[in-house]
Amino acid sequence: MKSTRIGKGAEMPLVGFGLWKVPKESCADVVYNAIKAGYRLFDGACDYGNEAECGEGVARAIKEGLVKREDLFIVSKLWNTFHETDRVQEIAAKQLTDWQIDYFDLYLIHFPIALKYVSPEVRYPPGWCYEGSSVQSSTASIQETWQAMEKLVDRGLVKEIGVCNFSGSLLTDLLCYARIRPAVLQIEHHPYLTQDRLVRFAQGEGIAVMAFSSFGAQSYLELGNSSATASPSLLVHPTVVAIAERVGRTPSQVLLRWATQRGIVVIPKSTNEGRMQMNLESSEFELEETDIKEISGLNTGQRFNDPMEFLGRFPIYA
């Protein structure tokens, strides 16, 4: 499996498995089957609400001898309500317990947004609200949170740390004080939102880029996202379909290869075993440079994962 080197030298697979919106009732089986199919990179998060079930799938695969722990590259994320110094290790330890592992290969700040603490005993995952529809901010700075993340590395709880949904300006500021540099930047990235300058900046700083929502609007249709429902599907876009037909691959494989051929890690999700295998095999062919440029030319700056849209559902931000 093709990989990219990150941080202090760890190899991260270029194609992984995203765990957002995998139902709890089937999650253990999905993770187990993904491991059987050959996946080694799994991208989870507190906010996905299924980490305990992910851990069950991993534990079963290890127990049956399909893999060893060191064969897997497990990613999780720090949620917004745990940004204070004394909350970071507390929640990371809980997440490790849920996963039934001793360390994360990569642990990311999920959003550059700090919200008021909600105890896991009150609600877990805590979501965006403090209580009811009340969204309340925390005073924790990104610097405070990052320094607490660095201590996770010092204590051996995580191997590498990074960030999600950071802009270039936030990343630049973080690099000014980071004792341990971010190994990975995870961002929304697809042909409608190529974020070229941000990708070039991160890669130029030795920070690997990981893409979510590689198929564009597809992941957001069921959430009632107005931008997603109004956007033509990339999976049937004439440009993508024509290239797929020429290279003898599926449109989804072309979209994934468009990213991985430029060194960007992808984490598609599918519970269908056939599509699961096709996604995993998406780095086994080459696109021509003209194909890359043609797909990149679809960029419209269309963002589907906008925190302000989430927050706009609550009265305080409406």
N, C-alpha and C positions, 0 to 999 in steps of 0.2 A: 504494500500500500504506500502511495506517495505521501510525503510528509513535509513539514517546514520546521526549521529550527527556531526556537523561541528562547527568550530570556537567557538563562545560564547555560543553555545548550540542549534542553529537552527537545525531543522530536514529537511534534503534534501532527496527527493525520490531517491531510487536506480535506477529507470528506468524513464528517461525523454525523451523529444522529441527534436532532433537536427534540427536546422533551416537552416543549410548550404545548399545551392543550391535549396531551395524551391522557385519556380518562383514567382515573385512579383504579377503577375496577379491572382494567385490562393492562395497566402499565407494567406490572411485573412480567407478564407474559411477553409484552412488546419488547422490553429491554432484553429479556432472555433470548428471544428469537432474533433480535438484532445482533446480539453477540454471536449466535450460531451462524448468522449470515456473513459475519466477518467484520462488523463494526467494532471499533475500539475506542473511538472518541464519543463521549456522551455529554451533551450540554443541558444542564439542569438549572434550577433556581428555587429558592424558597417560595417565591411568588407563584410558581406553577402548582404548588399544592400536592405534588405526587412523589416527593423525594423518598419517603419511606417505602413506597411501592417500587421505585427504581432500585432501591437497595435490596429489596427482596429478589428482584430479577438478577442483579449482579451476584448476590450471595449464592443463588441456585446455580448459576453458571460456574462460579468458582468451585463450589462443592462438587459439581459433576466433572470437574477437570477440563472444562472447555477452555478456560483461561486462568491465568494467575493474576493477582491484583496488579502486578507491575506491567502486565500486558495492556491494561486499560488506561485511558486518559480521561479522567472524570473532571468535569467543570461544574462549578456552582457559583452562585451570586449572592452578594450581600444586599438585602432589601432596604428600602428607604427608611424604614422605621428603626433601624439598628445602626445608625451612623455614629452615635456617640462612642467615645473611647471604650467605656466599660461595657458596651453592648456587643461590640464586634466579635470578641472571642467567645462570648456566651452563645451567640447565635450560630457561629461557625461550628462550635462543638456540638450543638444540637443537630445541625445539618449532617455532620459527619456520622453521628449516631444513627440518624435516619438512613443514611446510605450504607451503614454497616462497614465503614472503612476508617482507616487511621489518618488519612491525609487526602486533600484535594490536589490534583495535578495543577489546577488553575482555579483561582477564586477572583471574581470580578465585582466591582461596584456596579450595581445594576443600572442605576440612574444617578446623575449628579444632582439629586434632590433629597434633602434630609427632612423627614417627617417625624412627628412626635412619637415616642416609643409606645408600642402596644405589646404587652406581655404575651408570650405564646400561650400562657394559661388562660388568657382572656379570649384570644382569637388567633388562629394560625391556619394559613398565612394571614397576615394582618390587612393586606390590601392597601388601598389609598386613604381610607378614612380612619380617623381616630375613634369616632363613634357616630352611628347614624350616617348622615351625609356631611359630617364635619371634617374638613381637611385642615390639620394643624401642623405648622412647620416646626422643625427643630432648629436650634442655633448651631448645630455641629457644622463646621467648615469642611471642605474637601480635604484640606491639609490635615485636620484632626483625624478624619476617617482614614486617610491614606497611611498615616503613621501607625494607626492601630492595625491596618492591614499588614504593614511591614513586620509587626511583632508576630503575626501569625506565621510568617516565613521563619522568623528567628526561632519560634517554638516548634517548628516542624509540622505544623498543622496543615500548611499548604506549601507546594513547591514553587509556584509562580503566582503573581498577582497582576491584575489588569483592570481595565475599565470598559464600560458599555455606554453608548449613547453620549459620548463626550464630543464636543466641538473641537476644532483646532485651537481655539483660544484657551479653552479649559485644559487641554492637553499640554499646551505650551506652559501654562502656569504650573501645572503639576510637575513638569520636568525641572522646574526651578528649585524645588525643595525635596524631590524624591530621593531618598537614600537608596531604595531599591526601585529601579526604573520599571514602569509598566511593561510587561512582556507582550500583552495583547490589547488591542482595541477592537471591541465588538460593536458593529454598527449595522443599521439597515442598509442594504446594498443590493441593488438589482438594476436592470437596464433603464428603468424609469428614474432611478436615483443612484447615479454612479459615484457621486462624491469624490471626484477625481483628485482635487487638491488635497483633501483630507487624507485620502489613501496614500498619495505620494509623500505627504509630510510624515505620516506614521511610519511607512516603510523606510523612508530616508533616515528616521531616527532609530531604526532597528526594532520597531514595534510591529509585530505581526498583526494583520487585519483578519478578523473573522466576520463573516457576513451572516446576518439573519434575514429572513423574508426574501430568499433568493428568487422566488417565483412572483414577487411583487404583491399584488393585491390579494392573491389567493388565500392567504392566512387570515385576512381581515373581513372577508365577506360575511361569515357567520356572526361576527361581532357587530354588524350593523354599521360599519364604517362607511360614511357617505362617499368619501373619496374613493374607496375600494370599489363600491358598486358602480361608480361612474367611469372607472378606468377599464379599457380593453384588456383582456387577459393576455399576459405574455405567452402563455402556453399555446395560444392560437394566433399570435401575431404573425402576419405574413412573412416578415423578415426572419423571425426565429424558425418558423415552419419550413421555409425554403432552405435554410442552412441545414436544418435537421435532416431533410430529405436528401440533400446532397451528400452528407457525411454518413448517412445510414444509421442515424441515432434518433432518439425521441427529443421533442422540444425541451423537456425537463432536463435531459442530460446535457443538451447544448447550453442551457442557461447556467447550469452548475459548472460546466467546463469553461465557459466564458470567465468565470471568477477564478477557478483553481489554476487555470493556465497563466494567470497573472499573480499567482502566489497567495491568493485569498482563500482562506479556509471557509468551507460551507457546512451547514448543519441542517439539511433537509429532514423532514419528518414524514414518514408514511407508515401506517399500520398494515398496509397491503404488502405481503411478502414479495410479490413480483416487482412492484415499484421500489420497494426497499432495496432489492438487489440491483435494479437499474440505476438507482441513485448512487449506490456504492461503486458501481462500475463506470461512473461518469468521467473519471480521470484517465481512462484507458484509451483515449484517442486524442488527436490534435486538431485544433481549429486553425485555419489560416489567419494571418494577420489582418487580412481584409475582412474576415468574418468578425474578428474581435472589434474592429473599428466600426463595422456596420451595426453590430448590436449596441455598442457604446453610444452610437448616434441616436438611439431611441430615448436618451436622457431628456427628461422634462422637469427634473427637480421634484418629482412627485413623492412626498413622504406619507406613509401610512401609519407609522408608529410615532405619533406625536403626543408627548405627555400632556401638552396643553389641551388636546382634545379629550383625554381621559379626565383631566381635572375640570374641564368645562362642563362635565355632567353634574358637578356638585354646585349648589347655590352660591358658595363663596366666590367661585371663579367664573360663574356663568356670565 
